[in-house]
Amino acid sequence: MITEMEDETRSMEFHEVDNLDSKTIEQAEDSYEKTFVTIRNILESNEQYCCDDEVDRLSMAQALSDALKTNKLIRKG
């Protein structure tokens, strides 16, 4: 399920059930999910730099993926 929120300056999209905390790159369904999984894996393998907590790491992966999408570097689908 996807929840979208918009106001006059920004748009946000939330994926409520997507298993992105455990999907592999092979299980990713689109470029957004592939990007999320890739970023999640990078953050996980570089714990000494940031985000050694899983919840923080997943939140950071979400924020980075959203930023890439907002800036039209990736798109859903």
mmJSON file of the N, C-alpha and C atoms, coordinates in Angstrom:
{"data_MODEL":{"atom_site":{
"group_PDB":["ATOM","ATOM","ATOM","ATOM","ATOM","ATOM","ATOM","ATOM","ATOM","ATOM","ATOM","ATOM","ATOM","ATOM","ATOM","ATOM","ATOM","ATOM","ATOM","ATOM","ATOM","ATOM","ATOM","ATOM","ATOM","ATOM","ATOM","ATOM","ATOM","ATOM","ATOM","ATOM","ATOM","ATOM","ATOM","ATOM","ATOM","ATOM","ATOM","ATOM","ATOM","ATOM","ATOM","ATOM","ATOM","ATOM","ATOM","ATOM","ATOM","ATOM","ATOM","ATOM","ATOM","ATOM","ATOM","ATOM","ATOM","ATOM","ATOM","ATOM","ATOM","ATOM","ATOM","ATOM","ATOM","ATOM","ATOM","ATOM","ATOM","ATOM","ATOM","ATOM","ATOM","ATOM","ATOM","ATOM","ATOM","ATOM","ATOM","ATOM","ATOM","ATOM","ATOM","ATOM","ATOM","ATOM","ATOM","ATOM","ATOM","ATOM","ATOM","ATOM","ATOM","ATOM","ATOM","ATOM","ATOM","ATOM","ATOM","ATOM","ATOM","ATOM","ATOM","ATOM","ATOM","ATOM","ATOM","ATOM","ATOM","ATOM","ATOM","ATOM","ATOM","ATOM","ATOM","ATOM","ATOM","ATOM","ATOM","ATOM","ATOM","ATOM","ATOM","ATOM","ATOM","ATOM","ATOM","ATOM","ATOM","ATOM","ATOM","ATOM","ATOM","ATOM","ATOM","ATOM","ATOM","ATOM","ATOM","ATOM","ATOM","ATOM","ATOM","ATOM","ATOM","ATOM","ATOM","ATOM","ATOM","ATOM","ATOM","ATOM","ATOM","ATOM","ATOM","ATOM","ATOM","ATOM","ATOM","ATOM","ATOM","ATOM","ATOM","ATOM","ATOM","ATOM","ATOM","ATOM","ATOM","ATOM","ATOM","ATOM","ATOM","ATOM","ATOM","ATOM","ATOM","ATOM","ATOM","ATOM","ATOM","ATOM","ATOM","ATOM","ATOM","ATOM","ATOM","ATOM","ATOM","ATOM","ATOM","ATOM","ATOM","ATOM","ATOM","ATOM","ATOM","ATOM","ATOM","ATOM","ATOM","ATOM","ATOM","ATOM","ATOM","ATOM","ATOM","ATOM","ATOM","ATOM","ATOM","ATOM","ATOM","ATOM","ATOM","ATOM","ATOM","ATOM","ATOM","ATOM","ATOM","ATOM","ATOM","ATOM","ATOM","ATOM","ATOM","ATOM","ATOM","ATOM","ATOM"],
"id":[1,2,3,4,5,6,7,8,9,10,11,12,13,14,15,16,17,18,19,20,21,22,23,24,25,26,27,28,29,30,31,32,33,34,35,36,37,38,39,40,41,42,43,44,45,46,47,48,49,50,51,52,53,54,55,56,57,58,59,60,61,62,63,64,65,66,67,68,69,70,71,72,73,74,75,76,77,78,79,80,81,82,83,84,85,86,87,88,89,90,91,92,93,94,95,96,97,98,99,100,101,102,103,104,105,106,107,108,109,110,111,112,113,114,115,116,117,118,119,120,121,122,123,124,125,126,127,128,129,130,131,132,133,134,135,136,137,138,139,140,141,142,143,144,145,146,147,148,149,150,151,152,153,154,155,156,157,158,159,160,161,162,163,164,165,166,167,168,169,170,171,172,173,174,175,176,177,178,179,180,181,182,183,184,185,186,187,188,189,190,191,192,193,194,195,196,197,198,199,200,201,202,203,204,205,206,207,208,209,210,211,212,213,214,215,216,217,218,219,220,221,222,223,224,225,226,227,228,229,230,231],
"type_symbol":["N","C","C","N","C","C","N","C","C","N","C","C","N","C","C","N","C","C","N","C","C","N","C","C","N","C","C","N","C","C","N","C","C","N","C","C","N","C","C","N","C","C","N","C","C","N","C","C","N","C","C","N","C","C","N","C","C","N","C","C","N","C","C","N","C","C","N","C","C","N","C","C","N","C","C","N","C","C","N","C","C","N","C","C","N","C","C","N","C","C","N","C","C","N","C","C","N","C","C","N","C","C","N","C","C","N","C","C","N","C","C","N","C","C","N","C","C","N","C","C","N","C","C","N","C","C","N","C","C","N","C","C","N","C","C","N","C","C","N","C","C","N","C","C","N","C","C","N","C","C","N","C","C","N","C","C","N","C","C","N","C","C","N","C","C","N","C","C","N","C","C","N","C","C","N","C","C","N","C","C","N","C","C","N","C","C","N","C","C","N","C","C","N","C","C","N","C","C","N","C","C","N","C","C","N","C","C","N","C","C","N","C","C","N","C","C","N","C","C","N","C","C","N","C","C","N","C","C","N","C","C"],
"label_atom_id":["N","CA","C","N","CA","C","N","CA","C","N","CA","C","N","CA","C","N","CA","C","N","CA","C","N","CA","C","N","CA","C","N","CA","C","N","CA","C","N","CA","C","N","CA","C","N","CA","C","N","CA","C","N","CA","C","N","CA","C","N","CA","C","N","CA","C","N","CA","C","N","CA","C","N","CA","C","N","CA","C","N","CA","C","N","CA","C","N","CA","C","N","CA","C","N","CA","C","N","CA","C","N","CA","C","N","CA","C","N","CA","C","N","CA","C","N","CA","C","N","CA","C","N","CA","C","N","CA","C","N","CA","C","N","CA","C","N","CA","C","N","CA","C","N","CA","C","N","CA","C","N","CA","C","N","CA","C","N","CA","C","N","CA","C","N","CA","C","N","CA","C","N","CA","C","N","CA","C","N","CA","C","N","CA","C","N","CA","C","N","CA","C","N","CA","C","N","CA","C","N","CA","C","N","CA","C","N","CA","C","N","CA","C","N","CA","C","N","CA","C","N","CA","C","N","CA","C","N","CA","C","N","CA","C","N","CA","C","N","CA","C","N","CA","C","N","CA","C","N","CA","C","N","CA","C","N","CA","C","N","CA","C","N","CA","C","N","CA","C"],
"label_alt_id":[null,null,null,null,null,null,null,null,null,null,null,null,null,null,null,null,null,null,null,null,null,null,null,null,null,null,null,null,null,null,null,null,null,null,null,null,null,null,null,null,null,null,null,null,null,null,null,null,null,null,null,null,null,null,null,null,null,null,null,null,null,null,null,null,null,null,null,null,null,null,null,null,null,null,null,null,null,null,null,null,null,null,null,null,null,null,null,null,null,null,null,null,null,null,null,null,null,null,null,null,null,null,null,null,null,null,null,null,null,null,null,null,null,null,null,null,null,null,null,null,null,null,null,null,null,null,null,null,null,null,null,null,null,null,null,null,null,null,null,null,null,null,null,null,null,null,null,null,null,null,null,null,null,null,null,null,null,null,null,null,null,null,null,null,null,null,null,null,null,null,null,null,null,null,null,null,null,null,null,null,null,null,null,null,null,null,null,null,null,null,null,null,null,null,null,null,null,null,null,null,null,null,null,null,null,null,null,null,null,null,null,null,null,null,null,null,null,null,null,null,null,null,null,null,null,null,null,null,null,null,null],
"label_comp_id":["MET","MET","MET","ILE","ILE","ILE","THR","THR","THR","GLU","GLU","GLU","MET","MET","MET","GLU","GLU","GLU","ASP","ASP","ASP","GLU","GLU","GLU","THR","THR","THR","ARG","ARG","ARG","SER","SER","SER","MET","MET","MET","GLU","GLU","GLU","PHE","PHE","PHE","HIS","HIS","HIS","GLU","GLU","GLU","VAL","VAL","VAL","ASP","ASP","ASP","ASN","ASN","ASN","LEU","LEU","LEU","ASP","ASP","ASP","SER","SER","SER","LYS","LYS","LYS","THR","THR","THR","ILE","ILE","ILE","GLU","GLU","GLU","GLN","GLN","GLN","ALA","ALA","ALA","GLU","GLU","GLU","ASP","ASP","ASP","SER","SER","SER","TYR","TYR","TYR","GLU","GLU","GLU","LYS","LYS","LYS","THR","THR","THR","PHE","PHE","PHE","VAL","VAL","VAL","THR","THR","THR","ILE","ILE","ILE","ARG","ARG","ARG","ASN","ASN","ASN","ILE","ILE","ILE","LEU","LEU","LEU","GLU","GLU","GLU","SER","SER","SER","ASN","ASN","ASN","GLU","GLU","GLU","GLN","GLN","GLN","TYR","TYR","TYR","CYS","CYS","CYS","CYS","CYS","CYS","ASP","ASP","ASP","ASP","ASP","ASP","GLU","GLU","GLU","VAL","VAL","VAL","ASP","ASP","ASP","ARG","ARG","ARG","LEU","LEU","LEU","SER","SER","SER","MET","MET","MET","ALA","ALA","ALA","GLN","GLN","GLN","ALA","ALA","ALA","LEU","LEU","LEU","SER","SER","SER","ASP","ASP","ASP","ALA","ALA","ALA","LEU","LEU","LEU","LYS","LYS","LYS","THR","THR","THR","ASN","ASN","ASN","LYS","LYS","LYS","LEU","LEU","LEU","ILE","ILE","ILE","ARG","ARG","ARG","LYS","LYS","LYS","GLY","GLY","GLY"],
"label_asym_id":["A","A","A","A","A","A","A","A","A","A","A","A","A","A","A","A","A","A","A","A","A","A","A","A","A","A","A","A","A","A","A","A","A","A","A","A","A","A","A","A","A","A","A","A","A","A","A","A","A","A","A","A","A","A","A","A","A","A","A","A","A","A","A","A","A","A","A","A","A","A","A","A","A","A","A","A","A","A","A","A","A","A","A","A","A","A","A","A","A","A","A","A","A","A","A","A","A","A","A","A","A","A","A","A","A","A","A","A","A","A","A","A","A","A","A","A","A","A","A","A","A","A","A","A","A","A","A","A","A","A","A","A","A","A","A","A","A","A","A","A","A","A","A","A","A","A","A","A","A","A","A","A","A","A","A","A","A","A","A","A","A","A","A","A","A","A","A","A","A","A","A","A","A","A","A","A","A","A","A","A","A","A","A","A","A","A","A","A","A","A","A","A","A","A","A","A","A","A","A","A","A","A","A","A","A","A","A","A","A","A","A","A","A","A","A","A","A","A","A","A","A","A","A","A","A","A","A","A","A","A","A"],
"label_entity_id":["1","1","1","1","1","1","1","1","1","1","1","1","1","1","1","1","1","1","1","1","1","1","1","1","1","1","1","1","1","1","1","1","1","1","1","1","1","1","1","1","1","1","1","1","1","1","1","1","1","1","1","1","1","1","1","1","1","1","1","1","1","1","1","1","1","1","1","1","1","1","1","1","1","1","1","1","1","1","1","1","1","1","1","1","1","1","1","1","1","1","1","1","1","1","1","1","1","1","1","1","1","1","1","1","1","1","1","1","1","1","1","1","1","1","1","1","1","1","1","1","1","1","1","1","1","1","1","1","1","1","1","1","1","1","1","1","1","1","1","1","1","1","1","1","1","1","1","1","1","1","1","1","1","1","1","1","1","1","1","1","1","1","1","1","1","1","1","1","1","1","1","1","1","1","1","1","1","1","1","1","1","1","1","1","1","1","1","1","1","1","1","1","1","1","1","1","1","1","1","1","1","1","1","1","1","1","1","1","1","1","1","1","1","1","1","1","1","1","1","1","1","1","1","1","1","1","1","1","1","1","1"],
"label_seq_id":[1,1,1,2,2,2,3,3,3,4,4,4,5,5,5,6,6,6,7,7,7,8,8,8,9,9,9,10,10,10,11,11,11,12,12,12,13,13,13,14,14,14,15,15,15,16,16,16,17,17,17,18,18,18,19,19,19,20,20,20,21,21,21,22,22,22,23,23,23,24,24,24,25,25,25,26,26,26,27,27,27,28,28,28,29,29,29,30,30,30,31,31,31,32,32,32,33,33,33,34,34,34,35,35,35,36,36,36,37,37,37,38,38,38,39,39,39,40,40,40,41,41,41,42,42,42,43,43,43,44,44,44,45,45,45,46,46,46,47,47,47,48,48,48,49,49,49,50,50,50,51,51,51,52,52,52,53,53,53,54,54,54,55,55,55,56,56,56,57,57,57,58,58,58,59,59,59,60,60,60,61,61,61,62,62,62,63,63,63,64,64,64,65,65,65,66,66,66,67,67,67,68,68,68,69,69,69,70,70,70,71,71,71,72,72,72,73,73,73,74,74,74,75,75,75,76,76,76,77,77,77],
"pdbx_PDB_ins_code":[null,null,null,null,null,null,null,null,null,null,null,null,null,null,null,null,null,null,null,null,null,null,null,null,null,null,null,null,null,null,null,null,null,null,null,null,null,null,null,null,null,null,null,null,null,null,null,null,null,null,null,null,null,null,null,null,null,null,null,null,null,null,null,null,null,null,null,null,null,null,null,null,null,null,null,null,null,null,null,null,null,null,null,null,null,null,null,null,null,null,null,null,null,null,null,null,null,null,null,null,null,null,null,null,null,null,null,null,null,null,null,null,null,null,null,null,null,null,null,null,null,null,null,null,null,null,null,null,null,null,null,null,null,null,null,null,null,null,null,null,null,null,null,null,null,null,null,null,null,null,null,null,null,null,null,null,null,null,null,null,null,null,null,null,null,null,null,null,null,null,null,null,null,null,null,null,null,null,null,null,null,null,null,null,null,null,null,null,null,null,null,null,null,null,null,null,null,null,null,null,null,null,null,null,null,null,null,null,null,null,null,null,null,null,null,null,null,null,null,null,null,null,null,null,null,null,null,null,null,null,null],
"Cartn_x":[0.844,0.0,0.888,0.506,1.267,0.41,0.998,0.332,1.071,0.344,0.944,0.404,1.311,0.926,1.55,0.776,1.277,0.828,1.667,1.261,1.809,1.749,2.145,3.646,4.482,5.928,6.568,5.887,6.525,5.503,6.045,5.243,5.992,5.277,5.896,5.117,5.841,5.233,5.768,4.868,5.252,4.818,5.708,5.413,5.165,3.936,3.563,3.952,3.807,4.2,4.999,6.313,7.116,8.292,8.531,9.612,10.986,11.166,12.459,13.543,13.152,14.147,14.815,14.227,14.787,14.936,14.418,14.526,15.98,16.293,17.59,17.439,18.548,18.495,17.746,17.847,17.147,15.637,15.191,13.764,13.152,13.982,13.492,12.646,11.52,10.559,10.732,11.452,11.632,12.908,13.222,14.473,14.487,13.328,13.258,13.676,13.098,13.435,14.887,15.387,16.794,17.713,17.358,18.16,18.115,16.924,16.773,17.628,17.525,18.273,19.775,20.199,21.613,22.131,21.4,21.801,21.797,20.756,20.681,21.899,22.28,23.428,24.732,24.872,26.078,26.164,25.051,25.054,25.346,24.806,25.019,26.48,27.115,28.505,29.508,29.034,29.908,29.445,29.18,28.659,29.57,30.855,31.758,31.553,30.935,30.711,29.403,28.338,27.06,26.05,25.035,23.844,24.106,24.725,24.925,23.65,22.624,21.321,20.431,19.769,18.97,17.855,17.154,16.064,16.611,17.721,18.346,18.795,19.384,19.882,18.729,17.604,16.456,15.849,15.802,15.294,16.184,17.496,18.437,18.293,18.131,17.935,16.661,15.597,14.339,14.549,15.214,15.437,16.292,17.34,18.201,17.444,16.685,15.907,14.875,14.192,13.215,13.876,15.057,15.776,16.171,16.632,16.984,15.76,14.631,13.388,12.915,12.931,12.486,13.309,14.606,15.49,15.561,14.59,14.442,15.692,16.422,17.556,17.13,16.016,15.37,13.879,13.125,11.683,11.062,9.874,9.126,8.738,8.981,8.557,9.636],
"Cartn_y":[-1.184,0.0,1.246,2.22,3.463,4.615,5.45,6.644,7.849,8.748,9.951,11.176,12.097,13.35,14.498,15.551,16.701,17.986,19.003,20.354,21.258,22.553,23.437,23.417,22.908,22.929,21.56,20.494,19.18,18.052,16.921,15.713,14.574,13.749,12.62,11.358,10.245,8.964,7.962,7.239,6.262,4.88,3.931,2.539,1.834,1.431,0.911,-0.556,-1.395,-2.794,-3.124,-3.195,-3.435,-4.372,-4.749,-5.68,-5.201,-3.909,-3.402,-3.568,-3.92,-4.193,-5.547,-6.408,-7.75,-8.193,-7.413,-7.811,-7.783,-8.719,-8.691,-7.878,-7.555,-6.796,-7.589,-8.915,-9.759,-9.736,-9.468,-9.425,-8.046,-7.028,-5.675,-5.628,-4.91,-4.915,-3.768,-2.718,-1.583,-0.841,0.212,0.942,1.6,2.048,2.64,1.608,0.409,-0.627,-1.077,-1.177,-1.543,-0.501,0.772,1.838,1.761,1.56,1.45,0.305,-0.872,-2.045,-1.799,-1.193,-0.896,0.047,1.121,2.079,1.401,0.607,-0.113,-1.004,-1.725,-2.623,-1.854,-0.724,0.093,0.595,1.104,1.597,0.473,-0.696,-1.839,-2.285,-2.237,-2.696,-1.629,-0.42,0.671,1.231,0.346,0.764,1.759,1.685,2.589,4.045,4.274,5.635,6.218,5.427,5.915,4.789,5.018,4.165,2.715,2.472,1.097,0.489,1.299,0.831,0.56,-0.615,-0.983,0.015,0.489,1.441,2.726,3.235,4.432,4.173,3.006,2.661,2.607,1.99,1.913,3.289,4.117,5.486,6.286,6.115,6.82,6.334,5.03,4.499,5.063,5.169,5.756,7.218,7.975,9.4,9.585,8.781,8.895,8.513,7.428,7.01,8.063,8.629,9.691,10.918,11.277,12.437,12.197,10.992,10.675,10.757,10.275,10.329,11.771,12.548,13.938,14.741,14.435,15.142,14.495,13.588,12.937,12.15,11.63,10.781,9.331,8.997,7.705,7.96,6.987,7.126,5.787,5.862,4.659,3.934,2.64,1.85,1.446],
"Cartn_z":[0.0,0.0,0.0,-0.785,-0.894,-0.388,0.445,0.938,0.363,-0.261,-0.822,-0.102,0.213,0.858,0.072,-0.139,-0.886,-0.223,-0.336,-0.003,-1.103,-0.923,-2.015,-2.319,-1.417,-1.652,-1.799,-1.398,-1.485,-1.617,-2.012,-2.158,-1.48,-0.714,-0.034,-0.36,-0.453,-0.73,0.282,0.936,1.95,1.503,1.644,1.331,2.658,2.897,4.198,4.393,3.401,3.502,2.252,2.38,1.194,1.44,2.689,3.027,2.576,2.423,1.986,3.042,4.251,5.283,5.083,4.253,4.087,2.63,1.678,0.269,-0.182,-1.088,-1.76,-3.044,-3.657,-4.905,-5.979,-5.936,-6.904,-6.689,-5.472,-5.163,-5.4,-5.588,-5.8,-7.068,-6.993,-8.091,-9.087,-8.709,-9.605,-9.217,-9.973,-9.72,-8.349,-7.862,-6.521,-5.474,-5.54,-4.566,-4.712,-5.937,-6.148,-5.522,-5.683,-5.09,-3.573,-3.016,-1.571,-1.028,-1.651,-1.183,-1.311,-2.412,-2.608,-1.524,-1.261,-0.224,1.144,1.421,2.703,2.884,1.841,1.918,2.129,1.47,1.641,3.073,3.594,4.974,5.962,5.688,6.574,6.573,5.423,5.335,5.77,6.028,6.47,7.805,8.747,10.039,10.759,10.513,11.208,10.8,9.652,9.185,9.713,9.738,10.245,10.338,11.084,11.085,11.471,12.621,13.049,13.631,13.813,14.273,13.063,13.02,11.842,11.536,12.543,12.316,11.693,12.218,11.645,10.213,9.973,8.639,7.638,8.019,7.112,6.87,7.9,7.741,6.801,6.926,6.049,4.611,4.413,3.063,2.44,3.241,2.765,2.364,3.222,2.949,1.697,1.54,0.359,-0.911,-0.866,-2.034,-2.409,-1.403,-1.663,-2.279,-1.784,-2.325,-3.775,-4.084,-5.464,-6.375,-5.891,-6.674,-6.857,-5.78,-5.835,-6.843,-6.902,-7.814,-9.203,-9.45,-10.759,-11.193,-10.198,-10.496,-10.643,-9.999,-10.168,-10.222,-10.669,-10.667,-10.303,-9.816,-9.442,-10.71,-10.738,-11.903,-12.821],
"occupancy":[1.0,1.0,1.0,1.0,1.0,1.0,1.0,1.0,1.0,1.0,1.0,1.0,1.0,1.0,1.0,1.0,1.0,1.0,1.0,1.0,1.0,1.0,1.0,1.0,1.0,1.0,1.0,1.0,1.0,1.0,1.0,1.0,1.0,1.0,1.0,1.0,1.0,1.0,1.0,1.0,1.0,1.0,1.0,1.0,1.0,1.0,1.0,1.0,1.0,1.0,1.0,1.0,1.0,1.0,1.0,1.0,1.0,1.0,1.0,1.0,1.0,1.0,1.0,1.0,1.0,1.0,1.0,1.0,1.0,1.0,1.0,1.0,1.0,1.0,1.0,1.0,1.0,1.0,1.0,1.0,1.0,1.0,1.0,1.0,1.0,1.0,1.0,1.0,1.0,1.0,1.0,1.0,1.0,1.0,1.0,1.0,1.0,1.0,1.0,1.0,1.0,1.0,1.0,1.0,1.0,1.0,1.0,1.0,1.0,1.0,1.0,1.0,1.0,1.0,1.0,1.0,1.0,1.0,1.0,1.0,1.0,1.0,1.0,1.0,1.0,1.0,1.0,1.0,1.0,1.0,1.0,1.0,1.0,1.0,1.0,1.0,1.0,1.0,1.0,1.0,1.0,1.0,1.0,1.0,1.0,1.0,1.0,1.0,1.0,1.0,1.0,1.0,1.0,1.0,1.0,1.0,1.0,1.0,1.0,1.0,1.0,1.0,1.0,1.0,1.0,1.0,1.0,1.0,1.0,1.0,1.0,1.0,1.0,1.0,1.0,1.0,1.0,1.0,1.0,1.0,1.0,1.0,1.0,1.0,1.0,1.0,1.0,1.0,1.0,1.0,1.0,1.0,1.0,1.0,1.0,1.0,1.0,1.0,1.0,1.0,1.0,1.0,1.0,1.0,1.0,1.0,1.0,1.0,1.0,1.0,1.0,1.0,1.0,1.0,1.0,1.0,1.0,1.0,1.0,1.0,1.0,1.0,1.0,1.0,1.0,1.0,1.0,1.0,1.0,1.0,1.0],
"B_iso_or_equiv":[0.0,0.0,0.0,0.0,0.0,0.0,0.0,0.0,0.0,0.0,0.0,0.0,0.0,0.0,0.0,0.0,0.0,0.0,0.0,0.0,0.0,0.0,0.0,0.0,0.0,0.0,0.0,0.0,0.0,0.0,0.0,0.0,0.0,0.0,0.0,0.0,0.0,0.0,0.0,0.0,0.0,0.0,0.0,0.0,0.0,0.0,0.0,0.0,0.0,0.0,0.0,0.0,0.0,0.0,0.0,0.0,0.0,0.0,0.0,0.0,0.0,0.0,0.0,0.0,0.0,0.0,0.0,0.0,0.0,0.0,0.0,0.0,0.0,0.0,0.0,0.0,0.0,0.0,0.0,0.0,0.0,0.0,0.0,0.0,0.0,0.0,0.0,0.0,0.0,0.0,0.0,0.0,0.0,0.0,0.0,0.0,0.0,0.0,0.0,0.0,0.0,0.0,0.0,0.0,0.0,0.0,0.0,0.0,0.0,0.0,0.0,0.0,0.0,0.0,0.0,0.0,0.0,0.0,0.0,0.0,0.0,0.0,0.0,0.0,0.0,0.0,0.0,0.0,0.0,0.0,0.0,0.0,0.0,0.0,0.0,0.0,0.0,0.0,0.0,0.0,0.0,0.0,0.0,0.0,0.0,0.0,0.0,0.0,0.0,0.0,0.0,0.0,0.0,0.0,0.0,0.0,0.0,0.0,0.0,0.0,0.0,0.0,0.0,0.0,0.0,0.0,0.0,0.0,0.0,0.0,0.0,0.0,0.0,0.0,0.0,0.0,0.0,0.0,0.0,0.0,0.0,0.0,0.0,0.0,0.0,0.0,0.0,0.0,0.0,0.0,0.0,0.0,0.0,0.0,0.0,0.0,0.0,0.0,0.0,0.0,0.0,0.0,0.0,0.0,0.0,0.0,0.0,0.0,0.0,0.0,0.0,0.0,0.0,0.0,0.0,0.0,0.0,0.0,0.0,0.0,0.0,0.0,0.0,0.0,0.0,0.0,0.0,0.0,0.0,0.0,0.0],
"pdbx_formal_charge":[null,null,null,null,null,null,null,null,null,null,null,null,null,null,null,null,null,null,null,null,null,null,null,null,null,null,null,null,null,null,null,null,null,null,null,null,null,null,null,null,null,null,null,null,null,null,null,null,null,null,null,null,null,null,null,null,null,null,null,null,null,null,null,null,null,null,null,null,null,null,null,null,null,null,null,null,null,null,null,null,null,null,null,null,null,null,null,null,null,null,null,null,null,null,null,null,null,null,null,null,null,null,null,null,null,null,null,null,null,null,null,null,null,null,null,null,null,null,null,null,null,null,null,null,null,null,null,null,null,null,null,null,null,null,null,null,null,null,null,null,null,null,null,null,null,null,null,null,null,null,null,null,null,null,null,null,null,null,null,null,null,null,null,null,null,null,null,null,null,null,null,null,null,null,null,null,null,null,null,null,null,null,null,null,null,null,null,null,null,null,null,null,null,null,null,null,null,null,null,null,null,null,null,null,null,null,null,null,null,null,null,null,null,null,null,null,null,null,null,null,null,null,null,null,null,null,null,null,null,null,null],
"auth_seq_id":[1,1,1,2,2,2,3,3,3,4,4,4,5,5,5,6,6,6,7,7,7,8,8,8,9,9,9,10,10,10,11,11,11,12,12,12,13,13,13,14,14,14,15,15,15,16,16,16,17,17,17,18,18,18,19,19,19,20,20,20,21,21,21,22,22,22,23,23,23,24,24,24,25,25,25,26,26,26,27,27,27,28,28,28,29,29,29,30,30,30,31,31,31,32,32,32,33,33,33,34,34,34,35,35,35,36,36,36,37,37,37,38,38,38,39,39,39,40,40,40,41,41,41,42,42,42,43,43,43,44,44,44,45,45,45,46,46,46,47,47,47,48,48,48,49,49,49,50,50,50,51,51,51,52,52,52,53,53,53,54,54,54,55,55,55,56,56,56,57,57,57,58,58,58,59,59,59,60,60,60,61,61,61,62,62,62,63,63,63,64,64,64,65,65,65,66,66,66,67,67,67,68,68,68,69,69,69,70,70,70,71,71,71,72,72,72,73,73,73,74,74,74,75,75,75,76,76,76,77,77,77],
"auth_comp_id":["MET","MET","MET","ILE","ILE","ILE","THR","THR","THR","GLU","GLU","GLU","MET","MET","MET","GLU","GLU","GLU","ASP","ASP","ASP","GLU","GLU","GLU","THR","THR","THR","ARG","ARG","ARG","SER","SER","SER","MET","MET","MET","GLU","GLU","GLU","PHE","PHE","PHE","HIS","HIS","HIS","GLU","GLU","GLU","VAL","VAL","VAL","ASP","ASP","ASP","ASN","ASN","ASN","LEU","LEU","LEU","ASP","ASP","ASP","SER","SER","SER","LYS","LYS","LYS","THR","THR","THR","ILE","ILE","ILE","GLU","GLU","GLU","GLN","GLN","GLN","ALA","ALA","ALA","GLU","GLU","GLU","ASP","ASP","ASP","SER","SER","SER","TYR","TYR","TYR","GLU","GLU","GLU","LYS","LYS","LYS","THR","THR","THR","PHE","PHE","PHE","VAL","VAL","VAL","THR","THR","THR","ILE","ILE","ILE","ARG","ARG","ARG","ASN","ASN","ASN","ILE","ILE","ILE","LEU","LEU","LEU","GLU","GLU","GLU","SER","SER","SER","ASN","ASN","ASN","GLU","GLU","GLU","GLN","GLN","GLN","TYR","TYR","TYR","CYS","CYS","CYS","CYS","CYS","CYS","ASP","ASP","ASP","ASP","ASP","ASP","GLU","GLU","GLU","VAL","VAL","VAL","ASP","ASP","ASP","ARG","ARG","ARG","LEU","LEU","LEU","SER","SER","SER","MET","MET","MET","ALA","ALA","ALA","GLN","GLN","GLN","ALA","ALA","ALA","LEU","LEU","LEU","SER","SER","SER","ASP","ASP","ASP","ALA","ALA","ALA","LEU","LEU","LEU","LYS","LYS","LYS","THR","THR","THR","ASN","ASN","ASN","LYS","LYS","LYS","LEU","LEU","LEU","ILE","ILE","ILE","ARG","ARG","ARG","LYS","LYS","LYS","GLY","GLY","GLY"],
"auth_asym_id":["A","A","A","A","A","A","A","A","A","A","A","A","A","A","A","A","A","A","A","A","A","A","A","A","A","A","A","A","A","A","A","A","A","A","A","A","A","A","A","A","A","A","A","A","A","A","A","A","A","A","A","A","A","A","A","A","A","A","A","A","A","A","A","A","A","A","A","A","A","A","A","A","A","A","A","A","A","A","A","A","A","A","A","A","A","A","A","A","A","A","A","A","A","A","A","A","A","A","A","A","A","A","A","A","A","A","A","A","A","A","A","A","A","A","A","A","A","A","A","A","A","A","A","A","A","A","A","A","A","A","A","A","A","A","A","A","A","A","A","A","A","A","A","A","A","A","A","A","A","A","A","A","A","A","A","A","A","A","A","A","A","A","A","A","A","A","A","A","A","A","A","A","A","A","A","A","A","A","A","A","A","A","A","A","A","A","A","A","A","A","A","A","A","A","A","A","A","A","A","A","A","A","A","A","A","A","A","A","A","A","A","A","A","A","A","A","A","A","A","A","A","A","A","A","A","A","A","A","A","A","A"],
"auth_atom_id":["N","CA","C","N","CA","C","N","CA","C","N","CA","C","N","CA","C","N","CA","C","N","CA","C","N","CA","C","N","CA","C","N","CA","C","N","CA","C","N","CA","C","N","CA","C","N","CA","C","N","CA","C","N","CA","C","N","CA","C","N","CA","C","N","CA","C","N","CA","C","N","CA","C","N","CA","C","N","CA","C","N","CA","C","N","CA","C","N","CA","C","N","CA","C","N","CA","C","N","CA","C","N","CA","C","N","CA","C","N","CA","C","N","CA","C","N","CA","C","N","CA","C","N","CA","C","N","CA","C","N","CA","C","N","CA","C","N","CA","C","N","CA","C","N","CA","C","N","CA","C","N","CA","C","N","CA","C","N","CA","C","N","CA","C","N","CA","C","N","CA","C","N","CA","C","N","CA","C","N","CA","C","N","CA","C","N","CA","C","N","CA","C","N","CA","C","N","CA","C","N","CA","C","N","CA","C","N","CA","C","N","CA","C","N","CA","C","N","CA","C","N","CA","C","N","CA","C","N","CA","C","N","CA","C","N","CA","C","N","CA","C","N","CA","C","N","CA","C","N","CA","C","N","CA","C","N","CA","C","N","CA","C","N","CA","C","N","CA","C"],
"pdbx_PDB_model_num":[1,1,1,1,1,1,1,1,1,1,1,1,1,1,1,1,1,1,1,1,1,1,1,1,1,1,1,1,1,1,1,1,1,1,1,1,1,1,1,1,1,1,1,1,1,1,1,1,1,1,1,1,1,1,1,1,1,1,1,1,1,1,1,1,1,1,1,1,1,1,1,1,1,1,1,1,1,1,1,1,1,1,1,1,1,1,1,1,1,1,1,1,1,1,1,1,1,1,1,1,1,1,1,1,1,1,1,1,1,1,1,1,1,1,1,1,1,1,1,1,1,1,1,1,1,1,1,1,1,1,1,1,1,1,1,1,1,1,1,1,1,1,1,1,1,1,1,1,1,1,1,1,1,1,1,1,1,1,1,1,1,1,1,1,1,1,1,1,1,1,1,1,1,1,1,1,1,1,1,1,1,1,1,1,1,1,1,1,1,1,1,1,1,1,1,1,1,1,1,1,1,1,1,1,1,1,1,1,1,1,1,1,1,1,1,1,1,1,1,1,1,1,1,1,1,1,1,1,1,1,1]
}}}
